[in-house]
Amino acid sequence: MMVMIRLPYVPGAIEWVYKQGDVKAKLAISDRNSSLVHIYDARAGSNEPIISREIHLGPVKVMRYNSAFDIVISGDEKGIIEYWSPATLQFPESEVHFRLKSDTNLFEIAKCKTTISAIEVQNSSIGVSPDGKQFSITSPDRRIRVFWFRTGKLRRVYDESLEVAQDLQRSDAPMYRLEAIDFGRRMAVEKEIEKTETAPQPNAVFDESSNFLIYATLLGIKMVNLHTNKVARILGKVESNDRFLRIALYQGDRSSKKVRKIPAAAANVNESKDPLTDPTLLCCAFKKHRIYLFSRREPEEPEDATKGRDVFNEKPPADELLAVSDIGKAVTTSLPDNVILHTTMGDIHMRLYPEECPKTVENFTTHCRNGYYDNLIFHRVIKGFMIQTGDPLGDGTGGQSIWGREFEDEFHKRITLTLYLLHSDPYPVCTPFLLALAFNDDHVSFAYWRLSINAIGNAVDLALCWNLFDIQRCKYVLLPWYTSINVLSLRHDRPFTLSMANAGPNTNGSQFFITTVATPWLDNKHTVFGRVVKGMDVVQGIEKVKTDKADKPYQDVKILNVTVPKS
């Protein structure tokens, strides 16, 4: 840590405002509740500012330092943009080509009645190009504006509103189109971002040439050529589970001595084959605790899965830890693990997974007991895909959970292991055993599983194979979990899978569907909470009924009622 500064006010925007080689490491801090901006010398270690001044009429929300001209660009809560020198906090008349802001387009944000989310100059959140001649501003109205710095004139405006995204989806341009289900899910995420005040504000950065503007959108990360005014490339379009927001670009030379080596992770990089110049885009995503890196290099595919592209090192959140505690496990014991769906075409017996998906199963079985699904139709039937029901309106737009609101997804893997018991007296040959297993990957953090321990082999063989210490004194020989693991995944990897229908992440209500084929593209998008164990022919019969263009059967197929066993 360089220094700790105690402030008598709540800080707002913070920005370093000094060049390399300056004696003072000046730090600009705005007051969240006033229009004051304070400049501190971080090297001095003093709590007193060097200079303070009211630059705006309201609290400053964003600041970005343009090192090429030694000028700060700032924006307040009303969308007003100001230029000022970090030395005097005065308007720098000698460095710009205007005297009055009325001669510029700097009032554009305020005129549009929006605010400033971020400003980038080169690699900052108000984006300024490397030569400092341009800067970008992103706003809540989903428009990216590029300004000429010295004149304050507007160069480009890029509209990334949801209306434009919908128009592109309806167009014939394959570059911008998505599958209908994927597009609907992404639109739901966009609406969730708008409601989340703490979501990171998106930004738009320049490359070294200042010819390209790079920013994240609903489709992915766009690279726009500012000269041709065309999209040159879209990165991360296939990463449908991640909505990228803030980005930073590194275009340094990998051969430079200034580049610090990263231990361990960089040790397996074959530097002789990789290009010395490797632009790397660093991104963060909505509701993700990860940093994502885009590069020209292909990710390695080592035999050890822990050394591949994805590094799983997050600590599980408190709610996940609670879910696997004894209290959380006791709650699921009262939930049924099977139901029988009585339809006009026959009975469908379904096995449920209350331990893996307690909230989903609770919602589903409570609706079943209360008669919520009685006389509801299968409103969407697609041959070679699935049959869908659970909507009281019968058109796919209705239904709600037992809590009267949407509830979260539950993506998990169901893991079954076989652990080996030393076959020696006086210990039993086969004993049930309960183990808390820590299995941390992209889909589940921690879970409790009931395991069976079987006698196999002998002490010598086990000792040789697994290098167990002092094996004769161990009552149970527990092999490392990663050496003998059999994963039965709760995924859409087979037909007759019972899954929740939704309109995007964490938007589950009452609608559900049963697949008729394997549908892996739905993994991590829809909660799998059961399987059909009997009545597959009934599901296939419903799948084959004639439907209209909206996939609705001409003749209604209904759920008569649902039988739920007493728990």
C-alpha positions as CSV (number, residue, x, y, z in Angstrom):
1,M,0.0,0.0,0.0
2,M,1.3,3.4,-1.0
3,V,-0.6,5.6,1.4
4,M,-3.9,5.9,3.3
5,I,-5.7,9.2,3.2
6,R,-8.4,10.0,5.7
7,L,-11.3,12.0,4.2
8,P,-13.8,14.1,6.1
9,Y,-16.3,13.5,3.3
10,V,-17.7,10.6,1.2
11,P,-15.6,10.3,-2.0
12,G,-17.2,10.1,-5.4
13,A,-14.9,9.9,-8.5
14,I,-11.2,9.2,-8.0
15,E,-8.4,9.6,-10.6
16,W,-4.6,9.8,-10.8
17,V,-3.8,13.2,-12.5
18,Y,0.0,13.2,-13.0
19,K,2.5,12.3,-15.6
20,Q,5.4,9.8,-15.3
21,G,8.3,11.7,-13.8
22,D,6.3,14.3,-11.9
23,V,7.5,15.0,-8.4
24,K,4.0,14.9,-6.9
25,A,1.8,11.9,-7.4
26,K,-1.4,13.9,-7.6
27,L,-4.7,12.2,-6.9
28,A,-8.0,13.9,-7.7
29,I,-11.0,13.0,-5.4
30,S,-14.5,14.5,-5.8
31,D,-17.0,14.9,-3.0
32,R,-20.1,12.8,-3.5
33,N,-22.3,15.3,-1.8
34,S,-20.9,18.6,-3.2
35,S,-19.3,20.1,-6.3
36,L,-15.8,20.2,-4.7
37,V,-12.8,18.5,-6.3
38,H,-9.7,18.0,-4.1
39,I,-6.1,17.3,-5.3
40,Y,-3.8,15.3,-2.9
41,D,-0.2,14.4,-3.1
42,A,-0.1,10.6,-2.5
43,R,3.7,10.6,-1.9
44,A,3.5,13.2,0.8
45,G,1.1,11.1,2.9
46,S,-0.8,14.2,4.1
47,N,-4.6,14.2,4.7
48,E,-4.8,17.8,3.6
49,P,-5.4,18.5,-0.1
50,I,-3.0,20.6,-2.2
51,I,-5.8,22.5,-3.8
52,S,-9.6,22.3,-3.8
53,R,-12.2,24.0,-6.0
54,E,-15.8,23.8,-7.2
55,I,-15.5,22.9,-10.9
56,H,-19.0,21.8,-11.6
57,L,-22.4,23.1,-10.3
58,G,-23.1,19.6,-8.9
59,P,-21.3,16.5,-7.6
60,V,-18.7,15.2,-10.0
61,K,-19.6,11.6,-11.1
62,V,-16.7,10.7,-13.5
63,M,-13.1,12.0,-14.1
64,R,-10.6,10.9,-16.7
65,Y,-7.0,12.2,-17.1
66,N,-5.7,13.0,-20.6
67,S,-1.9,12.7,-20.0
68,A,-1.1,13.8,-23.6
69,F,-2.4,17.3,-22.8
70,D,-2.2,17.2,-18.9
71,I,-5.9,18.0,-18.7
72,V,-8.7,16.3,-16.8
73,I,-12.1,15.6,-18.4
74,S,-14.9,15.4,-15.9
75,G,-18.7,15.0,-15.9
76,D,-21.3,15.7,-13.2
77,E,-24.6,14.2,-12.4
78,K,-26.5,16.4,-14.9
79,G,-24.3,15.4,-17.8
80,I,-22.2,18.6,-17.9
81,I,-18.7,18.1,-19.2
82,E,-15.7,20.2,-18.1
83,Y,-12.0,20.5,-18.9
84,W,-9.5,21.6,-16.2
85,S,-5.9,21.5,-15.4
86,P,-4.9,19.4,-12.4
87,A,-2.4,22.0,-11.3
88,T,-4.8,25.0,-11.1
89,L,-8.2,23.4,-11.5
90,Q,-8.9,26.1,-14.1
91,F,-10.0,25.9,-17.7
92,P,-6.9,25.3,-19.9
93,E,-7.4,27.9,-22.6
94,S,-4.0,27.4,-24.2
95,E,-4.5,23.6,-24.9
96,V,-8.0,23.7,-26.6
97,H,-9.4,25.3,-29.7
98,F,-12.5,26.9,-28.2
99,R,-13.3,29.4,-25.5
100,L,-17.0,28.9,-25.0
101,K,-18.7,25.5,-24.7
102,S,-21.5,26.8,-26.8
103,D,-19.1,26.5,-29.7
104,T,-18.7,22.7,-29.0
105,N,-20.9,19.7,-28.6
106,L,-20.1,19.2,-25.0
107,F,-23.7,19.9,-24.0
108,E,-24.8,16.9,-26.0
109,I,-25.2,14.6,-23.0
110,A,-27.3,17.2,-21.1
111,K,-29.4,18.0,-24.1
112,C,-30.3,14.3,-24.4
113,K,-31.3,14.3,-20.8
114,T,-29.0,11.5,-19.8
115,T,-25.9,11.3,-17.7
116,I,-22.3,10.1,-18.1
117,S,-21.5,6.5,-17.1
118,A,-17.9,6.4,-18.2
119,I,-15.3,8.4,-20.0
120,E,-12.3,6.7,-21.7
121,V,-9.0,8.1,-22.8
122,Q,-6.9,5.3,-24.1
123,N,-7.6,2.6,-21.4
124,S,-9.9,4.4,-19.0
125,S,-13.7,4.5,-18.5
126,I,-14.1,7.8,-20.3
127,G,-12.1,6.6,-23.3
128,V,-9.3,8.9,-24.5
129,S,-7.3,7.7,-27.5
130,P,-3.5,7.1,-27.0
131,D,-2.6,10.4,-28.6
132,G,-5.2,12.2,-26.5
133,K,-7.0,13.7,-29.5
134,Q,-10.3,11.8,-28.9
135,F,-12.3,10.6,-26.0
136,S,-15.4,8.4,-25.7
137,I,-18.4,8.7,-23.4
138,T,-20.9,5.9,-22.6
139,S,-24.3,6.8,-21.1
140,P,-27.4,5.1,-19.6
141,D,-29.2,5.9,-22.9
142,R,-27.0,3.1,-24.4
143,R,-25.3,5.5,-26.8
144,I,-21.5,5.7,-27.3
145,R,-20.3,9.1,-28.2
146,V,-16.8,9.9,-29.6
147,F,-15.6,13.5,-29.3
148,W,-12.6,15.4,-30.7
149,F,-10.7,16.5,-27.6
150,R,-9.3,19.9,-28.7
151,T,-12.5,21.2,-30.4
152,G,-15.1,19.4,-28.3
153,K,-16.9,18.5,-31.4
154,L,-18.9,15.2,-31.7
155,R,-17.3,12.8,-34.2
156,R,-19.4,9.6,-33.9
157,V,-22.5,8.4,-32.1
158,Y,-23.3,4.6,-31.9
159,D,-26.7,3.6,-30.8
160,E,-26.7,0.3,-28.9
161,S,-30.3,0.6,-27.5
162,L,-32.5,-2.4,-27.1
163,E,-34.7,-1.2,-29.9
164,V,-31.8,-1.2,-32.3
165,A,-30.8,-4.7,-31.1
166,Q,-34.3,-5.9,-31.9
167,D,-34.2,-4.4,-35.3
168,L,-30.9,-6.1,-36.0
169,Q,-32.4,-9.4,-34.8
170,R,-35.1,-9.1,-37.4
171,S,-32.7,-8.2,-40.1
172,D,-31.0,-10.7,-42.5
173,A,-27.5,-9.9,-41.3
174,P,-26.0,-13.1,-39.9
175,M,-23.3,-11.2,-38.1
176,Y,-25.9,-9.7,-35.7
177,R,-28.5,-12.4,-35.5
178,L,-28.9,-14.9,-32.6
179,E,-31.2,-17.8,-32.0
180,A,-34.6,-16.6,-30.8
181,I,-34.3,-18.3,-27.4
182,D,-30.8,-16.9,-26.9
183,F,-31.8,-13.4,-27.9
184,G,-34.8,-13.5,-25.5
185,R,-32.5,-14.6,-22.7
186,R,-30.0,-11.8,-23.4
187,M,-32.8,-9.2,-23.5
188,A,-33.9,-10.3,-20.1
189,V,-30.3,-9.9,-18.8
190,E,-30.2,-6.3,-20.3
191,K,-33.4,-5.4,-18.4
192,E,-31.9,-6.9,-15.2
193,I,-28.8,-4.8,-15.7
194,E,-31.0,-1.6,-15.9
195,K,-32.6,-2.4,-12.6
196,T,-29.2,-3.2,-10.9
197,E,-27.7,0.1,-9.6
198,T,-24.5,-1.6,-8.5
199,A,-23.7,-3.1,-11.9
200,P,-20.4,-2.0,-13.4
201,Q,-20.8,0.8,-15.9
202,P,-19.8,-0.2,-19.5
203,N,-17.0,1.7,-21.2
204,A,-15.5,2.2,-24.7
205,V,-11.8,2.1,-25.3
206,F,-9.5,2.9,-28.2
207,D,-6.7,0.8,-29.6
208,E,-3.1,2.1,-30.1
209,S,-3.8,3.4,-33.6
210,S,-6.9,5.3,-32.4
211,N,-8.7,3.8,-35.5
212,F,-10.8,1.3,-33.6
213,L,-13.3,1.8,-30.8
214,I,-14.0,-1.3,-28.6
215,Y,-17.0,-1.7,-26.4
216,A,-19.3,-4.4,-25.0
217,T,-22.9,-4.9,-26.2
218,L,-25.7,-7.4,-25.9
219,L,-24.2,-9.4,-28.8
220,G,-20.6,-9.4,-27.6
221,I,-17.7,-7.0,-27.7
222,K,-17.7,-4.9,-30.8
223,M,-14.7,-3.5,-32.6
224,V,-15.7,-0.5,-34.7
225,N,-13.5,1.1,-37.3
226,L,-13.9,4.8,-36.7
227,H,-12.7,5.7,-40.3
228,T,-15.1,3.4,-42.2
229,N,-17.8,3.6,-39.5
230,K,-18.3,-0.2,-39.7
231,V,-18.1,-3.1,-37.3
232,A,-14.9,-4.9,-38.0
233,R,-15.4,-7.8,-35.6
234,I,-17.5,-9.1,-32.7
235,L,-15.7,-11.0,-29.9
236,G,-17.4,-13.3,-27.4
237,K,-20.7,-13.7,-29.3
238,V,-20.7,-17.4,-28.6
239,E,-20.2,-16.8,-24.8
240,S,-24.0,-16.6,-24.3
241,N,-23.8,-17.0,-20.5
242,D,-21.6,-13.9,-20.0
243,R,-22.7,-10.3,-20.5
244,F,-19.4,-8.3,-20.7
245,L,-19.5,-4.8,-19.4
246,R,-16.2,-3.1,-18.6
247,I,-13.1,-3.8,-20.7
248,A,-9.4,-2.8,-20.9
249,L,-7.0,-3.4,-23.8
250,Y,-3.3,-4.3,-23.5
251,Q,-1.2,-4.1,-26.7
252,G,2.3,-4.3,-25.3
253,D,5.2,-6.3,-26.7
254,R,5.7,-9.6,-24.9
255,S,9.4,-9.4,-25.4
256,S,9.7,-6.1,-23.5
257,K,11.8,-6.3,-20.4
258,K,9.1,-4.2,-18.6
259,V,6.6,-7.0,-18.9
260,R,6.6,-8.9,-15.6
261,K,6.5,-12.7,-15.8
262,I,3.4,-14.3,-14.2
263,P,4.5,-17.3,-12.2
264,A,3.0,-20.8,-12.7
265,A,0.3,-19.7,-15.2
266,A,2.9,-18.3,-17.6
267,A,5.3,-21.2,-17.1
268,N,3.6,-23.5,-19.6
269,V,3.4,-20.9,-22.4
270,N,5.5,-21.8,-25.4
271,E,7.1,-18.4,-26.0
272,S,9.0,-19.6,-29.1
273,K,5.8,-20.3,-31.0
274,D,3.6,-17.5,-29.7
275,P,3.7,-14.1,-31.4
276,L,5.6,-11.4,-29.5
277,T,2.8,-8.9,-30.1
278,D,-0.4,-10.3,-28.6
279,P,-3.2,-7.8,-28.0
280,T,-5.1,-8.9,-24.9
281,L,-8.6,-7.7,-24.0
282,L,-9.5,-7.9,-20.3
283,C,-13.2,-7.9,-19.4
284,C,-15.5,-8.2,-16.5
285,A,-19.1,-9.6,-16.8
286,F,-22.4,-9.0,-15.1
287,K,-22.8,-11.0,-11.9
288,K,-19.6,-12.8,-12.4
289,H,-16.5,-12.8,-10.1
290,R,-14.1,-13.5,-12.9
291,I,-11.8,-11.7,-15.3
292,Y,-12.0,-12.8,-19.0
293,L,-9.1,-12.5,-21.4
294,F,-9.4,-12.4,-25.2
295,S,-6.2,-13.1,-27.1
296,R,-4.9,-14.2,-30.5
297,R,-3.5,-17.3,-28.9
298,E,-5.6,-20.5,-28.7
299,P,-6.2,-21.8,-25.2
300,E,-4.2,-24.8,-24.3
301,E,-5.9,-28.1,-23.8
302,P,-3.7,-30.1,-21.3
303,E,-4.7,-33.5,-20.1
304,D,-5.0,-32.1,-16.6
305,A,-8.4,-30.2,-16.6
306,T,-7.2,-27.9,-13.8
307,K,-4.6,-26.3,-16.1
308,G,-6.9,-25.5,-19.1
309,R,-8.5,-22.3,-20.2
310,D,-10.9,-21.9,-17.3
311,V,-9.4,-21.3,-13.8
312,F,-12.0,-22.0,-11.0
313,N,-10.7,-20.3,-7.9
314,E,-13.8,-18.5,-6.5
315,K,-14.8,-19.0,-3.0
316,P,-18.4,-20.2,-2.8
317,P,-20.8,-17.5,-1.7
318,A,-22.5,-17.7,1.7
319,D,-25.9,-18.8,0.3
320,E,-24.2,-21.8,-1.4
321,L,-22.5,-22.9,1.8
322,L,-25.8,-22.6,3.6
323,A,-27.4,-24.8,1.0
324,V,-25.1,-27.7,1.8
325,S,-25.2,-27.3,5.6
326,D,-27.1,-29.7,7.8
327,I,-29.9,-27.2,8.1
328,G,-30.2,-26.8,4.4
329,K,-30.2,-30.5,3.9
330,A,-32.9,-31.1,6.5
331,V,-35.3,-28.8,4.6
332,T,-35.1,-30.9,1.4
333,T,-35.9,-34.2,3.2
334,S,-39.6,-33.2,3.3
335,L,-39.9,-32.6,-0.4
336,P,-41.3,-35.4,-2.7
337,D,-38.9,-37.0,-5.2
338,N,-41.6,-38.2,-7.7
339,V,-44.9,-37.1,-9.2
340,I,-47.4,-38.6,-11.7
341,L,-48.7,-36.2,-14.4
342,H,-52.2,-37.4,-15.5
343,T,-52.8,-36.1,-19.0
344,T,-55.6,-36.6,-21.6
345,M,-53.2,-38.9,-23.5
346,G,-51.9,-40.9,-20.5
347,D,-49.8,-40.8,-17.4
348,I,-46.2,-39.5,-17.1
349,H,-44.2,-40.7,-14.1
350,M,-41.4,-38.3,-13.2
351,R,-38.5,-38.5,-10.8
352,L,-37.5,-35.3,-9.1
353,Y,-34.2,-34.1,-7.5
354,P,-35.1,-32.2,-4.3
355,E,-31.6,-32.3,-2.9
356,E,-30.0,-30.8,-6.0
357,C,-32.8,-28.3,-6.8
358,P,-34.8,-27.7,-3.6
359,K,-36.4,-24.4,-4.6
360,T,-37.5,-25.6,-8.0
361,V,-38.9,-28.9,-6.7
362,E,-40.7,-27.0,-3.8
363,N,-42.3,-24.6,-6.3
364,F,-43.3,-27.4,-8.7
365,T,-44.7,-29.9,-6.1
366,T,-46.6,-27.1,-4.2
367,H,-48.2,-26.1,-7.5
368,C,-49.1,-29.8,-8.1
369,R,-50.6,-30.2,-4.7
370,N,-52.6,-27.0,-5.0
371,G,-54.1,-28.0,-8.3
372,Y,-52.4,-25.1,-10.1
373,Y,-51.6,-27.3,-13.1
374,D,-55.0,-29.0,-13.3
375,N,-56.7,-28.6,-16.8
376,L,-53.7,-26.6,-18.2
377,I,-52.9,-27.3,-21.8
378,F,-49.5,-28.1,-23.5
379,H,-49.3,-24.8,-25.2
380,R,-46.1,-25.4,-27.1
381,V,-45.1,-28.6,-28.8
382,I,-42.1,-28.9,-31.1
383,K,-41.4,-32.3,-32.7
384,G,-37.8,-33.3,-32.2
385,F,-37.4,-30.9,-29.3
386,M,-39.8,-30.7,-26.4
387,I,-43.4,-30.3,-25.0
388,Q,-44.1,-27.3,-22.8
389,T,-46.9,-26.5,-20.3
390,G,-47.6,-24.9,-16.9
391,D,-49.0,-21.6,-18.2
392,P,-52.6,-20.7,-17.0
393,L,-52.9,-18.3,-19.9
394,G,-52.1,-21.0,-22.4
395,D,-49.8,-18.8,-24.6
396,G,-46.4,-18.9,-22.9
397,T,-46.6,-15.5,-21.3
398,G,-48.3,-16.3,-17.9
399,G,-47.7,-18.2,-14.7
400,Q,-45.9,-17.4,-11.5
401,S,-44.1,-19.1,-8.7
402,I,-45.6,-20.0,-5.3
403,W,-43.8,-16.9,-3.9
404,G,-45.5,-14.6,-6.4
405,R,-42.2,-13.6,-8.0
406,E,-39.5,-15.0,-10.3
407,F,-36.9,-17.2,-8.6
408,E,-33.4,-18.1,-9.3
409,D,-31.9,-20.9,-11.4
410,E,-30.4,-24.0,-9.8
411,F,-27.6,-25.5,-12.0
412,H,-25.9,-28.5,-10.4
413,K,-24.2,-31.8,-11.1
414,R,-25.3,-34.9,-9.3
415,I,-22.1,-36.8,-8.4
416,T,-21.9,-40.5,-7.5
417,L,-18.6,-41.9,-6.2
418,T,-17.4,-45.3,-5.2
419,L,-15.0,-45.3,-2.4
420,Y,-13.1,-48.5,-1.5
421,L,-13.0,-50.1,2.0
422,L,-10.0,-52.1,3.1
423,H,-11.0,-55.8,3.0
424,S,-9.5,-56.9,6.3
425,D,-10.9,-58.1,9.6
426,P,-12.5,-57.1,11.8
427,Y,-14.0,-54.4,9.6
428,P,-17.2,-55.1,7.6
429,V,-17.1,-55.8,3.9
430,C,-19.6,-53.1,2.9
431,T,-20.7,-50.2,5.0
432,P,-22.8,-47.1,4.1
433,F,-20.8,-43.9,4.6
434,L,-21.6,-40.2,4.4
435,L,-18.9,-37.8,3.1
436,A,-18.9,-34.1,2.6
437,L,-17.4,-33.8,-0.9
438,A,-15.9,-30.5,-2.1
439,F,-16.4,-30.5,-5.9
440,N,-15.8,-27.1,-7.2
441,D,-16.5,-26.3,-10.9
442,D,-18.6,-24.1,-13.1
443,H,-21.9,-25.7,-12.0
444,V,-21.7,-26.6,-8.3
445,S,-19.5,-25.5,-5.5
446,F,-20.1,-27.8,-2.6
447,A,-22.5,-30.7,-2.0
448,Y,-23.2,-33.6,0.4
449,W,-23.5,-37.1,-1.2
450,R,-24.3,-40.5,0.2
451,L,-21.6,-42.9,-0.9
452,S,-21.2,-46.7,-0.8
453,I,-17.9,-48.2,0.2
454,N,-17.2,-51.6,-1.3
455,A,-14.4,-54.1,-0.6
456,I,-12.0,-54.5,-3.4
457,G,-8.3,-55.4,-3.9
458,N,-5.9,-55.7,-1.0
459,A,-3.8,-53.5,1.1
460,V,-0.7,-54.0,-1.0
461,D,-2.4,-53.2,-4.3
462,L,-4.1,-50.1,-2.9
463,A,-0.9,-48.9,-1.3
464,L,0.9,-49.2,-4.6
465,C,-1.8,-47.7,-6.7
466,W,-2.8,-44.9,-4.5
467,N,0.2,-44.3,-2.3
468,L,-1.9,-44.4,0.9
469,F,-0.1,-43.9,4.2
470,D,-0.2,-46.4,7.0
471,I,-3.0,-48.4,5.3
472,Q,-3.2,-51.1,8.0
473,R,-4.3,-48.6,10.6
474,C,-7.1,-47.0,8.5
475,K,-10.6,-48.2,9.1
476,Y,-11.7,-46.8,5.7
477,V,-9.4,-46.3,2.7
478,L,-10.7,-43.1,1.1
479,L,-9.2,-42.7,-2.4
480,P,-8.7,-39.1,-3.7
481,W,-12.1,-38.0,-5.2
482,Y,-10.5,-37.1,-8.5
483,T,-9.1,-40.6,-9.0
484,S,-12.5,-42.4,-9.1
485,I,-15.3,-40.2,-9.9
486,N,-18.5,-41.0,-11.9
487,V,-20.5,-37.9,-12.8
488,L,-24.2,-38.2,-13.4
489,S,-25.0,-34.7,-14.6
490,L,-28.2,-32.8,-14.2
491,R,-28.1,-31.6,-17.7
492,H,-30.1,-31.7,-20.9
493,D,-28.0,-34.7,-22.1
494,R,-30.8,-37.1,-22.8
495,P,-34.5,-37.1,-23.9
496,F,-37.3,-37.0,-21.3
497,T,-35.6,-34.4,-19.2
498,L,-37.8,-32.2,-17.0
499,S,-36.7,-28.6,-17.0
500,M,-38.0,-25.1,-16.1
501,A,-39.0,-22.7,-18.9
502,N,-37.9,-19.1,-18.4
503,A,-37.4,-15.7,-20.1
504,G,-33.8,-15.4,-19.1
505,P,-31.5,-15.9,-16.1
506,N,-33.3,-16.3,-12.7
507,T,-36.8,-15.7,-14.2
508,N,-38.4,-19.0,-13.3
509,G,-42.2,-19.1,-12.6
510,S,-44.5,-22.0,-13.2
511,Q,-43.9,-23.2,-16.8
512,F,-41.9,-26.3,-17.4
513,F,-41.1,-28.6,-20.4
514,I,-40.1,-32.2,-21.1
515,T,-37.4,-32.7,-23.8
516,T,-37.8,-35.4,-26.4
517,V,-34.2,-35.4,-27.5
518,A,-30.9,-34.4,-26.0
519,T,-30.7,-30.5,-25.9
520,P,-27.2,-29.6,-24.6
521,W,-27.5,-26.0,-25.8
522,L,-30.0,-25.5,-22.9
523,D,-27.4,-26.4,-20.3
524,N,-26.9,-23.6,-17.7
525,K,-29.8,-21.7,-19.2
526,H,-32.7,-23.8,-17.8
527,T,-32.9,-25.7,-14.5
528,V,-33.1,-29.5,-14.8
529,F,-35.0,-30.8,-11.9
530,G,-36.3,-34.2,-12.9
531,R,-36.5,-37.1,-15.4
532,V,-39.4,-39.1,-16.9
533,V,-39.1,-42.7,-15.7
534,K,-42.3,-44.1,-17.0
535,G,-44.7,-42.9,-19.7
536,M,-42.1,-42.0,-22.3
537,D,-44.6,-43.2,-25.0
538,V,-47.1,-40.6,-23.7
539,V,-44.5,-37.9,-24.1
540,Q,-43.8,-39.0,-27.6
541,G,-47.5,-39.2,-28.4
542,I,-47.9,-35.5,-27.3
543,E,-44.8,-34.6,-29.3
544,K,-46.4,-35.9,-32.5
545,V,-49.7,-34.0,-32.4
546,K,-50.4,-31.5,-35.2
547,T,-49.6,-27.9,-34.4
548,D,-50.0,-24.5,-35.9
549,K,-47.3,-22.1,-36.9
550,A,-46.9,-21.0,-33.3
551,D,-46.3,-24.6,-32.3
552,K,-49.6,-24.8,-30.4
553,P,-51.6,-28.1,-30.9
554,Y,-54.8,-27.8,-32.9
555,Q,-56.5,-30.1,-30.4
556,D,-55.8,-29.4,-26.8
557,V,-53.7,-31.8,-24.8
558,K,-54.4,-31.2,-21.1
559,I,-53.0,-32.0,-17.7
560,L,-56.0,-33.5,-15.8
561,N,-54.3,-33.4,-12.4
562,V,-51.1,-34.4,-10.7
563,T,-50.5,-37.1,-8.1
564,V,-47.9,-36.2,-5.4
565,P,-47.0,-38.8,-2.8
566,K,-47.3,-37.9,0.8
567,S,-43.9,-36.9,2.3
